[in-house]
Amino acid sequence: MVPSSPSFLAPADLRHNRLHPADRAFHDWYRFILSYPPHLVRDYLQQFALDASAVVLDPFCGTGTTLVEAKKQGLTAVGVEAVPMAHFACATKTQWAVDIAALETMVGRTLERTAEWMVAAPLRTFAPAQQTLVMRNAINPLPLHKCLVLGDAIAVEPPGPERDILNLALAYVAVQDASNLRFGPEVGLRRKRREDAPVLASWQVKVAQMAADITAWSHCAGVRTHCHRGDARTLRSLLEPNSIDAIITSPPYPNEKDYTRTTRLESVLLGYLKNKQDLRAFKETLIRSNSRNVYRLDDDDQVLSRQSQIRRLARTIEAKRIALGKTSGFECKYHRVTTLYFGGIKRHLLDLQGALRPGAQLAYVVGDQASFFQILIRTGELLAEIAEEAGYQVKGIDLFRTRGASATGTQLREEVVRLEWHGVVKQSRSFVLPHSKFSKGGAIK
Ligand SMILES: C[S@@+](CC[C@H](N)C(=O)[O-])C[C@H]1O[C@@H](n2cnc3c(N)ncnc32)[C@H](O)[C@@H]1O
């Protein structure tokens, strides 16, 4: 039995987010810095006391932590993810009906092809339009050459779950073993660059580990999962009406992070991003959470009520910008990101309703922020406010952990907002909540 939430840890302890060795199977095929730990999902699945026929949804599923964990527990799960690379990772991590003998044959053929093609000069590089998307020095020429040749050798194999595994292993190896990237939590460069890397050997080990996971968990291969590529603000066409019993999810937070940077190298390597137009197209499907993906025609803020706390918060941010004399393009957009972000979350909550069964239980993991001129954004409190406006019952807000904010020297709360849906659409109304209606505390000094 895998230990569940390490309740002995203090909220600020970073071990909250680590992948427990006993949880490794499938989760570590490919994860990103934004992933939450499987024990969090397990805790809420347990708390929700779902029966075996329940369907779990993660509308912002990232690399699939909720779906993998639900499948391990024998529960049907559905995911929605806008970023193609994360969607591919989630879909591959939850496809366990794999022919292991065919996979092994493919590995052998791919290695032979790669060895033959690898020696051809000159070294392979990204096309100029791809190169502009990848951080400078993200990967040195020789490891990049090896990854590109391996990618070409995989591409010759017939499509299907086996080939998907080979590609996901390549994405993992390219980032973890071949690149110079470091995540902590911003994407940066390792001090010691990798001039070369044993790409083929690492890839073979990774595929073998994936095959071993599939074999060990074959008893759960029939548990249904499906990951949609889509936008959580427009779910109606993706989800069956009245089909979802529970949600465990973590949407983006309103911080100044560009979420598309986290998966950039492997997105280009696997062909999901070919040029700036591709990047722009998929940024438009994201919840607006930073000033680099705000566009002129964005209107998610229109669903917010006029007296919403969020509008007041946006006015405070804009007033502080003016008082500080800040005029840069991104600073001028902070107040707009704030309303577009919460408007996008509200659109999601409204669009979701048709898919929920009455009594559905929801858990939204979100973090407070102070990225915009150090003004505290109580994300959990504000999400609870708009959820209540949208007709959900707010059951409470649990503290998951805290994170240090270097700019302010405070600890910011990461919380789980618990909601229930009883199938009653309330008129959207504007009201003000007492600050501590759902939970206690603000930034922790
Ligand atoms: C905090 S991450 C979720 C990580 C996930 N819990 C995991 O364990 O990997 C938020 C995810 O929401 C996705 N996202 C952002 N806007 C979206 C939208 N409008 N529709 C669907 N997914 C979206 C991002 O690409 C990102 O993968």
Ligand as a Chemical Component Dictionary entry (heavy atoms), coordinates in Angstrom:
data_LIG
# 
_chem_comp.id                   LIG 
_chem_comp.type                 NON-POLYMER 
_chem_comp.pdbx_formal_charge   0 
_chem_comp.three_letter_code    LIG 
# 
loop_
_chem_comp_atom.comp_id 
_chem_comp_atom.atom_id 
_chem_comp_atom.alt_atom_id 
_chem_comp_atom.type_symbol 
_chem_comp_atom.charge 
_chem_comp_atom.model_Cartn_x 
_chem_comp_atom.model_Cartn_y 
_chem_comp_atom.model_Cartn_z 
_chem_comp_atom.pdbx_ordinal 
LIG C1  C1  C 0  -1.158 23.194 -13.493 1  
LIG S1  S1  S 1  -1.173 22.357 -15.021 2  
LIG C2  C2  C 0  -1.934 20.820 -14.644 3  
LIG C3  C3  C 0  -0.922 19.765 -14.297 4  
LIG C4  C4  C 0  -1.538 18.411 -14.053 5  
LIG N1  N1  N 0  -2.333 18.394 -12.839 6  
LIG C5  C5  C 0  -0.464 17.341 -13.961 7  
LIG O1  O1  O 0  -0.354 16.702 -12.914 8  
LIG O2  O2  O -1 0.312  17.183 -14.924 9  
LIG C6  C6  C 0  -2.448 23.210 -15.858 10 
LIG C7  C7  C 0  -2.670 22.656 -17.259 11 
LIG O3  O3  O 0  -3.808 23.321 -17.826 12 
LIG C8  C8  C 0  -3.567 23.412 -19.219 13 
LIG N2  N2  N 0  -4.504 24.428 -19.750 14 
LIG C9  C9  C 0  -4.427 25.773 -19.702 15 
LIG N3  N3  N 0  -5.499 26.340 -20.265 16 
LIG C10 C10 C 0  -6.306 25.334 -20.674 17 
LIG C11 C11 C 0  -7.569 25.273 -21.306 18 
LIG N4  N4  N 0  -8.229 26.386 -21.642 19 
LIG N5  N5  N 0  -8.105 24.065 -21.559 20 
LIG C12 C12 C 0  -7.456 22.924 -21.222 21 
LIG N6  N6  N 0  -6.237 22.910 -20.640 22 
LIG C13 C13 C 0  -5.670 24.095 -20.354 23 
LIG C14 C14 C 0  -2.096 23.773 -19.307 24 
LIG O4  O4  O 0  -1.571 23.485 -20.572 25 
LIG C15 C15 C 0  -1.516 22.883 -18.216 26 
LIG O5  O5  O 0  -1.105 21.641 -18.738 27 
# 
loop_
_chem_comp_bond.comp_id 
_chem_comp_bond.atom_id_1 
_chem_comp_bond.atom_id_2 
_chem_comp_bond.value_order 
_chem_comp_bond.pdbx_ordinal 
LIG C1  S1  SING 1  
LIG S1  C2  SING 2  
LIG S1  C6  SING 3  
LIG C2  C3  SING 4  
LIG C3  C4  SING 5  
LIG C4  N1  SING 6  
LIG C4  C5  SING 7  
LIG C5  O1  DOUB 8  
LIG C5  O2  SING 9  
LIG C6  C7  SING 10 
LIG C7  O3  SING 11 
LIG C7  C15 SING 12 
LIG O3  C8  SING 13 
LIG C8  N2  SING 14 
LIG C8  C14 SING 15 
LIG N2  C9  SING 16 
LIG N2  C13 SING 17 
LIG C9  N3  DOUB 18 
LIG N3  C10 SING 19 
LIG C10 C11 SING 20 
LIG C10 C13 DOUB 21 
LIG C11 N4  SING 22 
LIG C11 N5  DOUB 23 
LIG N5  C12 SING 24 
LIG C12 N6  DOUB 25 
LIG N6  C13 SING 26 
LIG C14 O4  SING 27 
LIG C14 C15 SING 28 
LIG C15 O5  SING 29 
# 
